[in-house]
Structures are given as structure tokens and as C-alpha cells.
Amino acid sequence: MKAGGGRTVGKPTAAASSASPAQGSGCLILSVGAVLFTFLVAIPSVVIVPVGSLGIVSVLGTIQQTPMSNGLHFVLPHISQVIIMSTRLKALNFADNVPTQEGVNVHLAASCINRLDPKMAVELYKTVGTDFETKILLPEFQSVVRAVTSAHSSQALYSSEARLTMSRDLRDGIDALVSKRGIIVEMALISKLLLPTKIEYAIEKKMATEQESEQMEYVLQKERLIAEQQVIRAQGIAEFQHIISEGLTNKLLEWKAIEATKDLAQTCNPKLLVIGKGTPLILNQDTDGQVQFQNTTK
């Protein structure tokens, strides 16, 4: 059909009418996808760092120098990554056969109580990672344990005092090696130490012999003290007798006899008193009629 001016006007074809809705749907999907992408990138995600932990932040593969403290934090998803590391005390257990000073193998079980130093957590993660206990602490702990036990004899390991000394040496030795990397060792504990049966029996026998020897030495020392005490007492008695013997004279004995005679004269009991040269004698008659002699010198 023609109109004025030679232009032909007709109805739209079926292909043109079906293409328009498909193009509109594709644009809508692209628009929704763009909005979702923008939402996921622009809207930050929530990260919670638990108590007793810290968060190492990695932004596009670059580790941030300041770690996150415990609490609620917002980061950009797919761009930032947070690695949680615990700062609480942990126990690293070790059990193995270790040599003594004589080369005897003893079974020892020990624990290393350690924690992460928050100030050096970022550097430790950069150089070692999160499995620092397996890579650093355990090998160093095994080395120090063998060095400490090899410096003590089997008999020394049997005593409780030596075990306390070993625990202190273990703690100081391992802390000196790993503290510079950011691992703090609080204490080292020896939970079990088993000697070979023959060695343990020999040590017990030797200790029993030493105790018996010490007991005998104690008895001998006691007897020596008693003997010295008796000697001192005898010397005192001898000195006393010497002093008395020098002070006793005939005049003194006569004077003592006169005093005793005066005392007897004042008693009401019948007595026969013989006075002559020397000390007076008293003749007492008992119930059987027998005469008894009594010297008046006291």
C-alpha cells in the first residue's frame, strides 16, 4: 500500500517483533548481575575474633603489620582474609627414649607449656605460618631434652631434686631458642621418667647401702659424744676429790667431830659415846642386844 510521496507503509514483520523482548531480558539480567557484584564487593563482611586470639589480616596477599584484637571487625570479602591465631596457653607433649650421661636410654615424657607472643605474631606468621609448634617448637624441644638428660647421670635422674633442676633447665633452654621467634615458654614439666629395671634396682641397692652407712656413722658419733661426756664427768669427779683431799686436815676433822658430838648430845635417844683420840664412836644397842658402831664424822 502506497501513500502520498511514494512511501510504502506496512505492518512490522514477525522476526522484528520477537527480537525486542529477548534483548530486554538480557539487559535486565546484566543489570541485576552488576548490582549483585557491586553489593558483594562494596558491602563489608563481619569477622569475629574470639577472646584469647588475634587476627592476621591479608589484603590481596599482603600481610598487614597490625593484627586484629578480639571483638567484631568488618572486612571486604574476596579482598581481605583474616587468619585467627590463638594466644592462649597450650601444651606440647613429648615422649621418647633419651640418653643419660652414661649412655643409658631412659623413657621420658615431658610437656612444654607455651603461648604466642602477640607482638611478634605477624612476623611469625610471615616466616613460619600457623603450624609453628610442629615446625619450630617440637624439634627444638626434642633437642633440648636430649641435651639436658645427657648431662645427668642415671642416679641423678632418680632423685626428685634432679628432676626439678632438669625442668628448670628445659624451660630456660627452650625459651632461649624460640623466644626470639615469638613463642613464649612458660614452663617445662617432666611427667614420667622410667629407668631400665636393672639400673633402677642397682640404684635402689646403692641408696640403701648409703643410708645404712649414714645410720652407722650416726651411731658412732653418738657413742663418741657419750664417751666424751663420761670422760668430762670423770675428770670433774677427780678434780673435786683432789680439791677435797687437799682441804681435809686433822684440825678440820677434829672440828667436825666436835660439832657432831654437840648435835648428838642434844638428842634424847640413849647412846654410848666413846671419845678419845680421833673421831668419836657411838655404840648403839639394837633390839636384839647387839652393839653397833657408828662414826660421828659426817
C-alpha positions in Angstrom: 0.0 0.0 0.0 1.4 3.4 -1.1 0.8 6.7 0.4 1.5 10.2 -0.8 5.1 10.9 -1.7 5.8 7.3 -2.8 6.4 5.9 0.6 5.2 2.4 1.4 3.7 1.8 4.8 3.2 -1.7 6.0 2.9 -3.9 9.2 6.1 -4.9 11.2 7.4 -8.4 10.5 7.3 -11.3 12.9 11.1 -11.5 13.4 11.4 -7.9 14.4 8.6 -8.2 17.0 10.2 -11.3 18.6 13.7 -9.9 19.0 12.7 -6.9 21.1 11.6 -8.9 24.2 14.8 -11.1 24.2 17.0 -8.0 24.2 15.1 -6.5 27.1 15.5 -9.7 29.2 19.3 -9.8 28.6 19.8 -6.3 29.6 17.8 -6.9 32.8 19.9 -9.9 33.7 23.1 -7.9 33.2 21.8 -5.1 35.3 20.9 -7.5 38.2 24.3 -9.2 38.0 26.1 -5.8 38.1 24.1 -4.8 41.2 24.8 -8.1 43.0 28.5 -7.8 42.2 28.6 -4.3 43.4 26.8 -5.3 46.6 29.1 -8.2 47.3 32.2 -6.1 46.7 31.1 -2.9 48.3 29.3 -4.2 51.4 31.8 -5.4 54.0 31.6 -8.8 55.7 31.7 -9.3 59.5 34.7 -11.1 61.2 34.6 -12.0 64.9 38.0 -12.6 66.6 37.4 -14.8 69.8 38.8 -14.0 73.2 42.3 -15.2 73.6 43.1 -14.8 69.9 44.2 -12.3 67.3 43.6 -11.9 63.6 46.3 -11.7 61.0 44.9 -9.6 58.1 45.9 -10.4 54.5 44.7 -7.9 51.8 45.2 -9.2 48.3 48.1 -11.3 49.5 49.8 -8.6 51.6 50.0 -9.1 55.3 49.1 -6.1 57.4 51.5 -5.2 60.2 48.8 -4.6 62.8 46.8 -7.7 63.9 43.1 -7.6 64.8 42.3 -7.8 68.5 39.4 -9.8 69.9 36.0 -8.5 69.0 33.8 -7.6 66.0 35.5 -6.4 62.8 34.4 -5.5 59.2 36.5 -6.5 56.2 35.9 -6.5 52.4 35.0 -10.0 51.2 37.1 -11.7 48.5 39.8 -9.0 49.1 40.7 -9.3 52.7 41.4 -12.5 54.6 41.6 -12.9 58.4 43.7 -15.8 59.9 42.8 -16.5 63.5 45.7 -17.4 65.8 45.3 -18.3 69.5 47.4 -16.5 72.2 46.3 -18.8 75.0 48.5 -21.3 76.8 49.0 -24.6 75.0 50.8 -27.8 76.0 53.1 -29.5 73.6 53.7 -33.1 74.7 56.8 -35.1 74.1 57.7 -38.8 74.9 60.7 -40.7 73.7 63.8 -42.7 74.8 66.6 -40.3 75.7 70.3 -41.0 76.7 71.8 -40.2 80.1 75.4 -39.3 80.9 76.4 -42.9 80.9 74.7 -43.6 77.6 71.8 -45.5 79.2 68.4 -44.9 77.4 65.6 -43.8 79.7 62.0 -43.2 78.7 61.0 -39.6 79.4 57.6 -37.9 78.9 57.6 -34.1 79.2 55.3 -31.2 78.3 56.1 -27.7 77.1 53.6 -25.0 78.2 53.8 -22.2 75.7 51.9 -19.3 74.2 52.1 -17.0 71.2 53.7 -13.5 71.8 51.1 -11.1 70.3 53.8 -8.5 69.5 55.6 -11.0 67.2 52.6 -12.8 65.8 52.6 -11.1 62.4 56.3 -11.9 61.8 55.9 -15.4 63.0 53.0 -16.0 60.5 55.1 -14.5 57.7 58.1 -16.6 58.3 56.6 -19.9 59.6 52.8 -19.9 59.4 50.2 -21.2 61.8 51.8 -24.6 62.4 54.8 -23.1 64.3 54.6 -25.7 67.0 55.3 -28.6 64.6 58.0 -26.7 62.6 59.9 -24.9 65.4 58.9 -25.7 68.9 58.8 -29.5 68.8 62.2 -30.0 67.1 63.9 -27.5 69.5 62.2 -29.1 72.5 63.4 -32.6 71.5 67.0 -31.3 71.1 67.0 -29.5 74.5 65.5 -32.6 76.3 68.3 -34.8 74.9 71.0 -32.2 75.8 69.7 -31.9 79.4 69.3 -35.6 80.1 72.8 -36.4 78.7 74.3 -34.0 81.2 72.9 -36.0 84.2 73.7 -39.5 85.5 71.1 -42.2 85.8 71.3 -42.0 89.6 70.8 -38.2 89.5 67.7 -38.7 87.4 66.3 -41.0 90.1 66.1 -38.2 92.6 63.3 -35.6 92.8 65.7 -32.7 93.2 67.4 -33.6 89.9 64.1 -33.7 88.1 63.3 -30.2 89.4 66.6 -29.0 88.1 66.0 -30.7 84.8 62.6 -29.0 84.4 64.2 -25.6 85.1 67.0 -26.3 82.6 64.5 -27.5 80.0 62.4 -24.3 80.4 65.4 -22.0 80.2 67.0 -23.8 77.3 63.9 -24.0 75.0 62.8 -20.4 75.8 66.3 -19.1 74.8 65.8 -20.7 71.4 62.2 -19.9 70.5 61.5 -16.6 72.3 63.2 -14.6 69.6 60.7 -16.0 67.1 57.7 -15.0 69.1 57.0 -18.2 71.2 57.0 -17.7 75.0 57.7 -20.8 77.1 56.0 -20.6 80.5 57.2 -23.9 81.9 58.5 -27.3 81.1 57.2 -30.3 83.1 58.6 -33.8 83.3 55.6 -36.1 83.8 57.3 -39.5 83.6 60.9 -40.8 83.7 61.4 -44.6 83.6 64.9 -46.2 84.1 65.7 -49.7 82.9 64.8 -52.3 85.6 68.4 -53.4 86.2 69.6 -49.8 86.6 66.8 -48.9 88.9 67.5 -52.0 91.1 71.2 -51.1 91.3 70.4 -47.5 92.2 68.0 -48.6 95.0 70.5 -51.0 96.4 73.3 -48.4 96.4 71.0 -45.9 98.1 70.0 -48.4 100.7 73.7 -49.1 101.4 74.4 -45.4 101.7 71.6 -45.0 104.2 72.9 -47.8 106.3 76.3 -46.3 106.3 74.9 -42.9 107.3 73.0 -44.7 110.2 76.2 -46.4 111.4 78.0 -43.1 111.3 75.3 -41.5 113.3 75.5 -44.3 116.0 79.3 -44.0 116.1 79.1 -40.2 116.5 76.5 -40.7 119.3 78.8 -43.1 121.1 81.8 -40.7 120.8 79.7 -38.0 122.4 78.7 -40.3 125.2 82.3 -41.3 125.8 83.4 -37.7 125.8 80.7 -36.8 128.3 81.8 -39.6 130.6 85.4 -38.5 130.4 84.5 -35.0 131.3 82.4 -36.2 134.2 85.2 -38.4 135.5 87.7 -35.5 135.2 85.3 -33.4 137.2 85.0 -36.0 139.9 88.7 -36.5 140.1 89.3 -32.8 140.3 86.7 -32.5 143.0 88.3 -35.3 145.0 91.7 -33.7 144.6 90.4 -30.4 145.9 88.7 -32.1 148.9 91.7 -34.2 149.8 93.9 -31.1 149.8 91.5 -29.2 152.0 90.9 -32.0 154.6 93.3 -31.6 157.6 93.4 -33.2 161.0 92.3 -30.0 162.7 89.3 -29.8 160.3 88.4 -33.4 161.1 88.6 -32.8 164.8 86.4 -29.7 164.5 83.8 -31.7 162.5 83.9 -34.4 165.2 83.2 -31.8 168.0 80.3 -30.4 166.0 78.8 -33.9 165.5 79.2 -34.6 169.2 77.3 -31.5 170.1 74.5 -32.5 167.8 74.3 -36.0 169.4 74.3 -34.6 172.9 71.1 -32.7 172.1 69.2 -35.8 171.0 67.1 -37.7 173.6 67.9 -41.2 172.3 70.2 -43.2 174.7 73.6 -43.7 173.2 77.0 -44.7 174.4 79.6 -42.2 173.1 83.3 -43.1 173.2 85.5 -40.1 172.9 89.2 -40.5 172.5 92.0 -39.6 170.1 90.5 -39.3 166.7 86.8 -39.1 165.8 84.1 -40.1 168.4 82.4 -43.5 168.2 78.7 -44.2 169.0 77.7 -47.6 170.4 74.0 -48.2 169.7 72.2 -51.2 171.1 69.6 -52.7 168.8 66.5 -54.7 169.8 68.5 -58.0 169.7 71.0 -56.7 172.2 73.8 -56.4 169.5 76.1 -53.4 169.7 76.5 -51.4 166.5 79.4 -49.0 165.9 78.8 -45.6 164.3 81.3 -43.0 163.4 80.1 -39.4 164.2 82.1 -37.8 161.4 79.9 -36.6 158.6 
